Amino acid sequence: MSNGDDDKQPMSQIQVREIQKQAVSHFAKITIAAFFAFIGVAGLGLWFYAEKLIEDYLKSKGVVPVGAVIALDDPNGCATLGPAWSDAGFAGRFVVGADPNDRDFSYRSARGSKSAALDARHMPQVYVRVISINSGGGNGLPGIESIGFVPITGNVIVGGNEKPTPLDTMPPYVALHFCKRVK
């Protein structure tokens, strides 16, 4: 009867080298996989760290510069954006581009009104030449020969203003919150 030790045959050197080669290959695969897993975990940790740094940097520097004004379509107004924002002070106004060559549109100028009434001061001068129309005997009836905006001679009635006051008007608008970044 054999105890099993008799069935073992010595391995040849070729078999030993093949086993060694397979062991080294298997160890190399595990080592490379572990290395890439370590790099992945380290890279993920670095990403979370860098993401926080980037977020903090953008908050400190601001994606929107201090002094920028944005229109916000939110019923809560500028409070929605946080403490770095405040009301821009444009309530009841529409915004136009500043023009350094036009005093009416110079930077931060504010003009116009919510309502306007048309009256005589807004009307240009009108010249009306009145003539007498004779209807076949008797007194002549007054009639209008011409109406114009340039001076004419003769029996003239003048109405309106030589330099009429412009009529302020408000264009169509939509009311939004204008928020200014202050920090």
Beta strands, then each sheet from edge to edge (+ up, - down):
strand 1: 69-72
strand 2: 85-87
strand 3: 126-133
strand 4: 141-148
strand 5: 156-159
strand 6: 177-181
sheet 1: 1+ 6- 2+
sheet 2: 4+ 3- 5+
end
